[in-house]
Amino acid sequence: MNQINRVAIVGGSHGNELIGVYLIKKFHKYPDLIQRSSFETLSLFGNPKAIASGSRYIDKDLNRCFTGDNLPDDKISIYEELRAREIQAILQPQNQDCVNAIIDLHTTTANMGLCIILGNMHPLLLRLAAHLSAINPLVKVYSHQQPRNSGFLRSLSELGLAIEVGAVAQGILNAELFQKTEQLIYAVLDYFEGCNQGKIPQYNNTLTLYQSIGAVDYPRNEDGEIKAMIHPQLQFRDYQPLHPGDPIFLTFEDEEILYEGESIVYPLFINEAAYYEKGIAMYFSQKEVINI
C-alpha cells in the first residue's frame, strides 16, 4: 500500500443516527483531534437535510446512492443522489489526490455492540481490524463485501470501512457509545499514521471474522404484510450461533417458526428498525478465523 495522504470521516449519512452527527460537530470544533502528522483528515456531514429534519433520509437512503453513474446533474431530481454526487466530488476531486481511506459512522437499533464493517478483504483493512479487536476484545468484525461504486459510501475507497455501534434508538445520543466510537476513530487514525511511519504494532496473525452470507426477510402473507416477529429467544442475540431447529420467528398467533438451514449461522443486525422497509429481518453470517 502506498502512503496514506488523505482520510475522510463521514457522519450523519443517516440523519437520525446522532452519534456520528455530533462527532463530526466535535471534530469541526476541535480539528486537531483527528489530524495526524503524515496525512490530512477531512470530516463532513453525509446528509445535512436529513440531519436537520431528524430523519434517516429525505427521498432515498444516501448510503445506497454511491453508484458511480454518469447521469448529468440536470437529470437527477432526488436529493440524496445529488448529495452523493457532491460527496464523491469532495472525496475524489478531478486532477487532485483522492481520499485514500473512508471511515463511515453509523448506529443501529440492533445489539451489534462495537462493530467494524469491511467492504472488501484488502490486506491492510484486515490487519487494521485485527489490531482494533486486539486492543479492544469487544470489537467485532463483519465483512459485507461490495464492489466499487456499489452504492455504499465505503465502496468509494479501497480502504473503506464503517463503524457501526448499538443498540441505540434512532434519534438518541448514548454517551457510552459516543465515547467508544470516538476512541475507535482515533485508533484507526493512529494505525494509519503507524502505516505511514513504518511503525505497525504486531499482534496475533489471526482475525475472527463474521462473513455475510445473505439477508433474511420476515415471513409475510399473500399481501406482503409481516406475519411474524423476531422470536424472543433470538432478540438481542447478535453474533450468537443459530442452530438448525432453533426458533427464529414468532407469529402473532404465538406459533414458532424454526430455522430450517442445515448448518450453524450467526445472525447480525437482528430486528434493525431501518431494515423493515428494506425487507430485512437480519443478516446471516459465517464465523471464521482467518490468517492475515
Buried (B, 14 or more C-beta within 10 A) or exposed (E): BEEBBBBBBBBBBBBBBBBBBBBBBBBEEEEEBBEBEEBBBBBBBBBBBBBEEEBBBBBBBBBBBBBEEEEEEEEBEBBBBBBBBEBBEEBBEEEEEBBBBBBBBBBBBBBBBBBBBBBBEBEBBBBBBBBBBBBEEEBBBBBBEBEEEBBBBBBBBBBBBBBBBBBBEBEEEBEEBBEBBBEBBEBBBBBBBBBBEEEBEEBEEEBBBBBBEEBBEBBEEEEEEBBBBBBEEBBEBBBEEBEEEBBBBBBEEEEEBEBEBEEEBBBBBBBBBBBEEEEBBBBBBBBEEBEB
